[in-house]
Amino acid sequence: MTYDQLIYNALLLTMEPGSHPWYQGYVAIQGGKIAAVGQAEGLKNLPAATELWNAGGNIVMPGLINCHCHGAMTLFRGLADDLPLEQWLHGHIFPAEGRWVDFDFSCAGTRLAAAELLRGGVTTVADAYFCAAGARQAFQESGLRAVVAQGVIDFPAPGVPEPSDNVKVARDFIDLGRNSNSGLITSTLFCHSPYTCSAATLQQAKAVTMEHHLPFFIHLAETRQEVEQSLRQTGLSPVAYLDSLGLLDEKTVAVHVVWVDETDQNLLAARQVKVCHCPESNLKLASGIAPVAALLSKGVTLGLGTDGAASNNNLDLWGEMNLAAKLHKVAGLDPTVLPARQVVAIATLGGARVLGLEAVTGSLTQGKEADLIVVDLHQPHLTPLYDPYSHLVYAAGAGDVRDVMVQGRWLLQDRQLMTLDWEDIKEQTSRWSQKIKS
């Protein structure tokens, strides 16, 4: 058999459970899917393929999966820094969103985000924001795999001036997405939080996602103030409150999950809720340190996210891996917590499981779609090499990503964007930043 494409001469990390690095590895691709993986020394021993790609001894691995992002907020990068979450959100971000965010803003900001994500080796992203149709268009143009969620909140919001229409707008967004699905884009909804959405809104929104078998996203237990407010108003923690409304199940993705005691942790585990950890955003906004080690020990499925560029201030998942590994070691005073191999797994197959895409992506497994990246090892800071997982977490960065493929299509080659026009993105971003500054 002659395959469509063959990537060879690779240090192959399949990220299948229990797998080990394959030196002189190859990946054969047919029809956008992984047809075979293996090892072979020399061209004579390789399978036949129409196109041959020499990885040059570099790492070939699954693309990273960003489980929580507000892509359009790249246009607010650095707008209001060094503030508490409530002041940052209500005093700066919500007013700026009300003034500027529309379809064009969402599309332009998400194009910028997509360029940054691709340059950083992300092949799948879960994005949540207002005017999400603009984000969906931008991701379709980029070729990224994306779970795009329309934001739901019980206040007048961009594209939804009447709050009572919030779930209807989200439902329409999902319906339109089903009709225009490229195979790479999943359309769903995102409730901002338990304190910005009423019980009725939360239940109606969850019902929509259940009807269509979609993931349901929500910020949860992000700050101590949120927990205190929930206890005052409902007598329950945010986690217990959502459970009382019937919102916690295996399709719910809870983002942040910082202030959860053992009872909450056990409840999340029992309901099979997926959790997205955003360490950089949590630290920058002084929200706290999520009990990641405890959640993992209870069997909670965990992925990594960057959050938006207004609270991070980048979309660099390598930085999240590095920080997560170190942060939880010092938090537990235990250097064995979150070893490098586990962190890489969380950023790949773990993220796929969080998004319900583990049958499609997250590992280099025969039958899955060809979503992969090439990491350039031939650099001083990545030499010598003893443990590739250690390098990926403690030494590598977004700038080390050389090539990115999604569904068998190269989206980044030799660090050059193949589907997006960077000069045009730069010009659009400049125009928007001048408007916002004014």
NUMI-89925 format. One record per residue (C-alpha): residue in one letter; x, y, z. Coordinates in steps of 0.02 Angstrom, whole numbers, padded with zeros to 5 digits, always signed. Layout:
AXYZ ...
This chain:
M+00000+00000+00000 T+00058+00177-00038 Y+00007+00302+00095 D-00033+00485+00062 Q+00104+00550+00177 L+00244+00478+00283 I+00335+00572+00421 Y+00495+00479+00463 N+00661+00494+00556 A+00566+00555+00709 L+00583+00541+00896 L+00405+00483+00910 L+00299+00511+01066 T+00131+00430+01034 M+00063+00474+01208 E-00035+00312+01212 P-00047+00251+01393 G+00106+00149+01437 S+00199+00191+01276 H+00382+00238+01268 P+00480+00352+01150 W+00513+00276+00979 Y+00677+00324+00900 Q+00684+00317+00709 G+00495+00323+00717 Y+00372+00356+00577 V+00189+00405+00555 A+00095+00353+00399 I-00057+00457+00351 Q-00201+00411+00237 G-00354+00517+00207 G-00310+00635+00350 K-00300+00493+00476 I-00156+00400+00556 A-00141+00238+00459 A+00013+00167+00546 V+00151+00209+00668 G+00314+00116+00688 Q+00503+00115+00686 A+00619+00091+00539 E+00801+00132+00507 G+00838+00192+00333 L+00725+00235+00187 K+00726+00056+00121 N+00631-00008+00271 L+00496+00126+00269 P+00319+00105+00202 A+00287+00181+00030 A+00206+00353+00024 T+00168+00487-00104 E+00242+00624+00005 L+00391+00597+00120 W+00430+00715+00264 N+00597+00697+00354 A+00574+00749+00535 G+00763+00765+00554 G+00770+00672+00720 N+00654+00798+00800 I+00508+00757+00915 V+00345+00711+00829 M+00200+00704+00950 P+00013+00740+00964 G-00033+00923+00955 L-00068+01013+01118 I-00249+01038+01172 N-00301+01203+01249 C-00459+01164+01348 H-00508+01343+01390 C-00478+01501+01291 H-00564+01665+01254 G-00477+01692+01087 A-00552+01859+01038 M-00486+01935+01200 T-00313+01939+01121 L-00369+02113+01067 F-00380+02159+01253 R-00206+02091+01292 G-00126+02202+01425 L-00278+02317+01436 A-00303+02306+01625 D-00169+02214+01721 D-00126+02188+01905 L-00304+02200+01972 P-00415+02085+02076 L-00533+01977+01973 E-00694+02069+02019 Q-00618+02241+01986 W-00535+02181+01826 L-00695+02101+01763 H-00828+02226+01813 G-00724+02385+01806 H-00631+02355+01643 I-00669+02197+01542 F-00860+02198+01544 P-00867+02385+01496 A-00739+02359+01356 E-00836+02209+01291 G-00997+02310+01291 R-00914+02448+01191 W-00817+02349+01063 V-00863+02165+01045 D-00962+02117+00890 F-00945+01989+00750 D-00799+02081+00669 F-00707+02101+00835 S-00731+01917+00876 C-00671+01863+00704 A-00518+01976+00703 G-00467+01935+00881 T-00490+01749+00853 R-00384+01754+00694 L-00245+01829+00800 A-00273+01695+00932 A-00270+01557+00801 A-00103+01619+00735 E-00031+01618+00912 L-00104+01446+00950 L-00034+01371+00791 R+00138+01446+00819 G+00131+01367+00992 G+00089+01191+00934 V-00096+01187+00982 T-00202+01081+00865 T-00366+01084+00964 V-00441+01227+01064 A-00599+01250+01166 D-00649+01432+01144 A-00787+01525+01234 Y-00843+01704+01204 F-00980+01819+01145 C-01023+01840+00960 A-00950+01666+00941 A-01001+01653+00758 G-00853+01766+00721 A-00737+01649+00816 R-00808+01499+00725 Q-00772+01581+00557 A-00594+01622+00608 F-00558+01445+00667 Q-00631+01373+00507 E-00512+01484+00407 S-00363+01429+00513 G-00393+01242+00497 L-00381+01215+00685 R-00492+01088+00773 A-00603+01190+00888 V-00746+01174+01011 V-00826+01347+00997 A-00948+01400+01133 Q-01069+01546+01133 G-01061+01640+01298 V-01217+01645+01407 I-01238+01773+01546 D-01387+01856+01632 F-01336+02033+01586 P-01345+02129+01423 A-01199+02060+01322 P-01122+02086+01151 G-01243+02017+01023 V-01374+01984+01158 P-01440+02153+01219 E-01591+02068+01299 P-01531+01943+01431 S-01689+01838+01419 D-01634+01791+01242 N-01465+01722+01299 V-01505+01536+01287 K-01604+01558+01126 V-01456+01646+01044 A-01342+01504+01101 R-01463+01374+01034 D-01471+01463+00865 F-01280+01469+00862 I-01273+01281+00891 D-01405+01245+00759 L-01315+01350+00628 G-01151+01266+00674 R-01224+01094+00642 N-01276+01147+00468 S-01104+01219+00426 N-00996+01091+00516 S-00829+01063+00430 G-00789+00910+00534 L-00664+01009+00635 I-00782+01128+00725 T-00900+01083+00867 S-01025+01218+00918 T-01091+01225+01096 L-01120+01350+01237 F-01031+01416+01390 C-01117+01483+01546 H-01002+01613+01621 S-01022+01562+01803 P-01149+01517+01938 Y-01146+01697+02001 T-01183+01779+01832 C-01317+01655+01776 S-01480+01617+01865 A-01533+01440+01909 A-01659+01444+01767 T-01529+01500+01641 L-01406+01367+01698 Q-01535+01229+01685 Q-01601+01287+01516 A-01425+01299+01446 K-01378+01127+01511 A-01536+01056+01434 V-01484+01123+01263 T-01314+01039+01273 M-01390+00876+01335 E-01514+00877+01191 H-01370+00885+01066 H-01245+00779+01166 L-01124+00925+01181 P-01002+00977+01316 F-01064+01110+01438 F-00932+01236+01495 I-00934+01344+01651 H-00813+01441+01762 L-00828+01360+01934 A-00760+01397+02108 E-00629+01515+02037 T-00615+01631+02187 R-00642+01626+02374 Q-00767+01769+02355 E-00871+01661+02237 V-00880+01523+02368 E-00926+01645+02507 Q-01062+01723+02399 S-01133+01553+02355 L-01139+01500+02537 R-01229+01661+02585 Q-01357+01651+02446 T-01389+01464+02430 G-01312+01383+02584 L-01209+01276+02465 S-01037+01282+02388 P-01035+01322+02201 V-01002+01139+02161 A-01144+01076+02273 Y-01259+01212+02205 L-01231+01157+02024 D-01259+00978+02078 S-01425+01026+02158 L-01477+01096+01989 G-01430+00934+01900 L-01286+01012+01803 L-01143+00898+01853 D-01110+00750+01740 E-00979+00679+01622 K-01020+00811+01489 T-00988+00959+01605 V-00819+01046+01592 A-00782+01149+01748 V-00648+01281+01723 H-00527+01341+01860 V-00597+01239+02008 V-00481+01323+02133 W-00585+01334+02294 V-00651+01157+02316 D-00640+01060+02479 E-00633+00872+02490 T-00822+00855+02486 D-00827+00956+02325 Q-00684+00855+02252 N-00772+00692+02289 L-00931+00758+02210 L-00841+00810+02052 A-00760+00639+02042 A-00922+00545+02074 R-01014+00644+01938 Q-00867+00620+01817 V-00854+00807+01788 K-00706+00858+01681 V-00591+00995+01746 C-00486+01123+01652 H-00338+01192+01750 C-00278+01368+01704 P-00127+01396+01818 E-00058+01558+01744 S-00224+01649+01745 N-00261+01587+01921 L-00095+01655+01983 K-00102+01821+01889 L-00275+01860+01958 A-00223+01793+02130 S-00370+01673+02126 G-00272+01537+02213 I-00195+01367+02180 A-00311+01229+02121 P-00294+01062+02215 V-00239+00972+02057 A-00146+00830+02142 A-00297+00790+02249 L-00416+00795+02100 L-00304+00679+02000 S-00290+00559+02146 K-00480+00546+02148 G-00485+00503+01963 V-00545+00671+01896 T-00505+00695+01711 L-00396+00850+01693 G-00341+00959+01548 L-00244+01122+01534 G-00304+01291+01472 T-00231+01463+01449 D-00389+01564+01481 G-00395+01727+01383 A-00249+01839+01338 A-00324+01978+01444 S-00288+01879+01602 N-00136+01776+01557 N-00069+01868+01443 N-00028+01738+01311 L-00097+01577+01238 D+00062+01477+01269 L+00019+01302+01330 W+00204+01262+01355 G+00208+01394+01491 E+00054+01315+01570 M+00139+01144+01571 N+00297+01214+01648 L+00204+01313+01781 A+00083+01173+01824 A+00225+01050+01852 K+00321+01168+01965 L+00176+01251+02054 H+00102+01092+02122 K+00271+01027+02176 V+00300+01178+02286 A+00118+01185+02343 G+00134+01008+02409 L+00319+01021+02453 D+00340+00862+02351 P+00453+00861+02196 T+00373+00699+02134 V+00202+00778+02107 L+00152+00798+01923 P+00305+00720+01840 A+00344+00779+01664 R+00270+00628+01574 Q+00104+00653+01665 V+00100+00838+01623 V+00127+00804+01437 A-00012+00675+01445 I-00128+00802+01527 A-00091+00928+01388 T-00128+00802+01250 L-00235+00648+01282 G-00302+00722+01444 G-00365+00874+01351 A-00446+00764+01220 R-00538+00669+01358 V-00597+00832+01437 L-00674+00886+01272 G-00745+00715+01230 L-00628+00699+01081 E-00517+00555+01141 A-00578+00443+00999 V-00524+00575+00873 T-00363+00655+00936 G-00243+00670+01083 S-00125+00525+01039 L-00038+00458+00884 T-00147+00304+00871 Q-00197+00210+00715 G-00370+00267+00661 K-00363+00437+00746 E-00351+00596+00645 A-00176+00657+00601 D-00161+00801+00724 L+00024+00816+00765 I+00170+00934+00789 V+00358+00932+00760 V+00467+01006+00899 D+00640+01065+00846 L+00770+00984+00959 H+00924+01053+00871 Q+00948+01203+00986 P+01065+01243+01131 H+00929+01244+01264 L+00868+01072+01210 T+01041+00991+01207 P+01088+00861+01269 L+00932+00752+01274 Y+00906+00616+01403 D+00718+00622+01432 P+00607+00700+01298 Y+00460+00724+01418 S+00572+00822+01536 H+00629+00933+01393 L+00450+00967+01338 V+00396+01024+01512 Y+00551+01106+01585 A+00652+01169+01436 A+00548+01187+01278 G+00437+01333+01230 A+00313+01387+01097 G+00454+01449+00986 D+00522+01272+00972 V+00371+01212+00872 R+00425+01193+00692 D+00275+01112+00606 V+00091+01085+00644 M-00030+00967+00557 V-00218+00947+00584 Q-00319+00813+00498 G-00170+00775+00385 R-00152+00956+00327 W+00001+01062+00366 L-00054+01224+00451 L+00122+01275+00501 Q+00282+01228+00410 D+00455+01287+00457 R+00369+01406+00579 Q+00272+01488+00437 L+00082+01498+00443 M+00006+01407+00294 T-00179+01452+00312 L-00176+01625+00391 D-00104+01788+00322 W+00001+01857+00464 E+00028+02027+00383 D-00160+02050+00363 I-00191+01993+00544 K-00059+02116+00605 E-00140+02259+00509 Q-00314+02218+00574 T-00249+02205+00751 S-00166+02375+00737 R-00330+02453+00679 W-00426+02377+00824 S-00296+02426+00953 Q-00301+02607+00893 K-00491+02608+00914 I-00481+02535+01088 K-00344+02655+01142 S-00449+02802+01086 
